[in-house]
Amino acid sequence: MIELVKLSKTFSTADGQVEALKDISLRIEDGDVFGIIGLSGAGKSTLVRCINLLERPTEGHILVDGRDLTALSSRELRKARKSIGMIFQGFHLLMQRTALENVCFPLELAGVKRAEARRRALELLELVELPDKAGAYPVQLSGGPKQRVAIARALASEPRVLLCDEATSALDPKTTRAILELLRKLNRELGVTLVIITHEMRVVEQICSRVAILDGGEIQETGPVSEVFSNPRSEAGRRLVLPEGEKIHVLPENRLVRLVFDGAAATEPIVASLAARQGILLNILSADTHAIGGKTFGSMVLGLPQDETEAARALLYLREIPGLTVEEVTDYVF
């Protein structure tokens, strides 16, 4: 288990002190796939680098299985880091080494004999479905295979935790899906705990079970992905999950209502039912859906009738639908 306790990180710059992280507390259970999502500048990369103490926090503690990494000596920390692997957006492969030699590298540093390191590296390349590229150099590989080699290398020390810092940001959508499927396989078959740092909603949707939303260096909300996506409580969560801050051009007298629906409500033809059963017609101004765990979650913004009686009837009908959150909004989608 990973536990962050009142973690803060301050950098000194020419313009003064910058608080990159502020009083962050998080708990990540063994075997979880935990997403940390936020827009650029939210503090995500600083946070993930603090987890394995590549960046030492200004305040707070990082506990792994109850052991406080911030209290360890340099030697003890090097040993503890072997249980925490890391993969990056830029792959960070050694260009002068083949794929096999890249995977062997951490084993060599750990003093593993050459023959044993080679055997283990070949097994890992097989695990990441890249056995035919053992002799290829990074320059000969495209983005997907490079990341697979990086994952194999990260697994060489048999880590219990794998930190993924924007690991798919440089990849096209098809390759991203393949890499995320590979990470899910490793989580399922090896029991590796995954911490996914990303700014992409599709990554969280596809692989994570729990998520924390980071904004301005602070945790805004956390919980199961399905709950956070179906009913975000924070403004930062709304910006990420709901349609993206796009102004809806409507007449001033129009009232708007946002529907946020979970997997059950998503199967109901809500707008069509309202028209058929109540005779009330609503304009669909925007809609967005997410597939999470085989269920559909999403949101919709509707324009209510200008007639107050009709608008009240529509709201009453909508609020009686199970699994549907209904709220009136301004002319912006936050």
Order of alpha helices (4+ residues) and beta strands (2+ residues): beta-beta-beta-alpha-beta-beta-alpha-beta-alpha-alpha-alpha-beta-alpha-beta-alpha-beta-beta-alpha-alpha-beta-alpha-beta-beta-alpha-beta
